[in-house]
C-alpha cells in the first residue's frame, strides 16, 4: 500500500464585493468559498481582518455594478 502525502490547501485570492457584502475565497486546489455578511458592521469587521491578515496581492475588490 502506498500513501502519498497531500498538500495542504492555501488561499490564493480573496475577492471583496462591497455591494453584495461578500468575500469570495479561492484556494490553490480550485475550491471556492463565499462568506456573506448580514450587516454592515459584520462586513466591516471581516474586511478589517482580511486587510490585516492577507498580502495586498492576494486581496482584490470586485468592480461595482453600474446601472445604465
Helices and strands as residue ranges (DSSP letters): E 11-17, E 22-27, E 32-36, H 40-53, E 59-61
